[in-house]
Amino acid sequence: MKFYNREKELQLLHEIEVTSCEHSQMTVLVGRRRIGKTKLLLKAIEGKPSVYLFASRKSESILCQQFVEEVERSLNMPIGRYTRIAALLEHLMRISKYTPFTLIIDEFQELEKIDSSIIGDIQRVWDLNKDESRINLLLSGSVYSMMKHIFEDAKEPLFSRASHIINLKAFSTDTLKTILADFNPHYTQEDLLALYMFTGGVAWYVELLMTAKAWTWKKMIEVIFQEQSLFINEGKNLLIEEIGKEYSIYFSILECISRGINTRGDIENATGVKEIGGYLSKLEKDFGIIAQLRPIFSKPASKTVKYTISDNFLTIWFRFFYKYMNYVESDNFTLLRKMVKRDYQTCSGIMLERYFRQQAKESGKYTDIGQFWDKKGQHEIDIILVNEQEQLLRIGEIKRQAKNIDFYALQNKIDHFLSLHPQLQQYTKEILTLSMKDM
């Protein structure tokens, strides 16, 4: 699959590279596994003096030997033998005084797993040499919690050393449209919704489906939920990197959320785990896997909170692969696909709401985007878009089919919402009725 999107990131990386020719730059690129970090970095350095190093979990001495071989091949010069990463970096920074170049260390967080002292040694070398060297140091990592710890924890050696931290996001909704149209010019809205639902715009998942010619929603289900599918263990592998081997309670929580059991009390009742707040906090703040949802305009301390899995793919993985792992282990993929198709409309309806809210966010037109619900669950509003500067309020309902929208009920919900927020009375109001045809 060809390289899509990332124009803003490429422009920023180009500007950083230009600056590094005068003053050394340290840039950190983070993003979930499979998001496309490595492809972005390799695209950014095409045709430029550069070295790409991949940090795998080996002894520091063996890893250094491999690094030296790659450096000598890339720079076409002998650099000697090294057994310490920091000493090798110091040599490379000295070389850059006379010959500026880009150095990429991919999966940088693995260095801390090899030996935590490596990070402190790198900090010392960087501080001593950055003012005189001209190296463009790009550090990439896919374990969110570790990268956040290394670069954002005030107690850690590399805190505040990075001049830029880039958080690479999934493909936008417009990019997904472009990709699908390139492979299937006659795609339907159902196909687009399925691609968004199953991949969330994660580059590797999109590429797998496009390469497999899974260009329709039915074909996507066949490819994802089949024997030997690369998606079967993906969720588990992805999360164990973040959470570790003691994952059972976390996985139970995530399965609940994927099925719509999304308040703290309901999750505690479903899992049988009391005092679940610590687990929820870690999933949100340390691992970045879930997010809190509050009714729009509610106070930060409001207890009217729902939890959601931030990642589309993980939502689907827990909803089907994890929940029905017995089908997977017994190779009963026919029954698994039947379960997916049975629940497809309900799941895709929820994802359609997420699609439109994400699309609104990407437009950059609104100062606030959210939903509304009351404690009794009688007045739920799917989408609320606010532009404070223009005093504009767009508010409405999202259904797969427009014919299923109850305009009378919607108006009652809106009236109730406005009665709670009199500050919006002067706003220009527009009622939204969004369905798949509006994608």
Secondary structure, DSSP 4 states (H G I P E B T S, - for coil): ------HHHHHHHHHHHHHHTTS-EEEEEE--TTSSHHHHHHHHTTTSSEEEEE--SS-HHHHHHHHHHHHHHHHTS-----S-HHHHHHHHHHHHTTS-EEEEEETTTHHHHH-THHHHHHHHHHHHHTTT--EEEEEEES-HHHHHHHHH-TTSTTTTT-SEEEEPPPPPHHHHHHHHHHH-TT--HHHHHHHHHHHTT-HHHHHHHHHTT--SHHHHHHHHTSTT-TTTTHHHHHHHHHH-S--HHHHHHHHHHHTT--SHHHHHHHH--SSTHHHHHIIIIIS--EEEE--TT--TT-S--EEEES-HHHHHIIIIIITTHHHHHTT-HHHHHHHHHHHHHHHHHHHHHHHHHHHHHHHT--SEEEEE--TTSS--EEEEEEETTTTEEEEEEE-SSGGG--HHHHHHHHHHHHHH-GGGTTSEEEEEEE-GGG-
